[in-house]
């Protein structure tokens, strides 16, 4: 199973939704709280070119935010990415 990394903040409802969707898929994601670490925020900005959370990576592929993740799931494409 591919490693999944989720950049989050503590009070983000979209972050909770993304983590919940991934948990339903049996995925334990690496969660990085960007509120507590300016270095991790800079890392997220560099990797994703986006300022909003969550930012989700499956392996080295930038998936985007929760809406992007949910869209992949609806299309039936998420499971294949997770298995790669």
C-alpha positions in Angstrom: 0.0 0.0 0.0 1.3 3.5 -0.8 2.3 5.8 1.9 -0.2 8.6 2.4 0.7 12.0 3.9 -1.9 14.5 5.0 -1.0 18.1 5.9 -3.6 19.3 8.4 -4.5 21.7 11.1 -6.4 20.8 14.3 -9.6 22.6 13.6 -10.2 21.8 9.9 -13.4 20.0 9.1 -12.1 19.0 5.6 -9.0 17.5 7.3 -11.3 15.4 9.5 -13.3 14.3 6.5 -10.2 13.3 4.5 -8.8 11.3 7.5 -12.1 9.6 7.9 -12.4 8.7 4.2 -8.9 7.3 4.3 -9.6 5.3 7.5 -12.6 3.7 5.9 -10.2 2.6 3.2 -8.0 1.0 5.8 -5.3 3.7 5.4 -3.3 5.0 8.3 -2.0 8.3 7.0 1.0 10.2 8.2 -0.5 13.4 9.6 1.5 16.6 9.6 0.0 19.5 11.6 1.2 22.6 9.9 -0.2 24.9 12.7 2.5 23.7 15.1 5.5 23.9 12.8 6.4 26.8 10.5 8.9 24.5 8.8 6.3 21.9 8.0 4.0 24.7 6.6 6.9 25.8 4.3 7.4 22.1 3.3 3.6 21.8 2.4 3.7 25.0 0.4 6.8 23.9 -1.5 5.4 20.4 -2.2 1.8 21.4 -3.1 2.0 25.0 -4.2 -1.2 25.5 -2.1 -1.9 27.3 1.1 -5.0 25.5 2.2 -5.4 22.3 4.2 -5.7 19.4 3.9 -3.0 18.7 1.3 -2.9 15.0 0.5 -0.1 13.0 -1.1 -0.3 9.4 -2.0 3.3 8.3 -2.5 4.9 11.2 -4.3 1.7 12.1 -6.1 -0.1 15.3 -4.9 -3.8 14.5 -4.8 -4.9 17.9 -3.6 -7.5 18.5 -0.9 -10.5 16.7 0.5 -12.7 17.5 -2.5 -10.1 16.0 -4.9 -9.7 12.9 -2.7 -13.5 12.4 -2.6 -13.7 12.9 -6.3 -11.1 10.2 -6.9 -13.1 7.9 -4.7 -16.4 8.5 -6.5 -14.7 7.8 -9.8 -13.3 4.5 -8.5 -9.7 5.7 -8.9 -8.6 6.1 -5.3 -8.3 2.4 -4.5 -5.9 1.8 -7.4 -3.7 4.8 -6.2 -3.6 3.4 -2.7 -2.5 0.0 -3.9 0.2 1.3 -6.3 
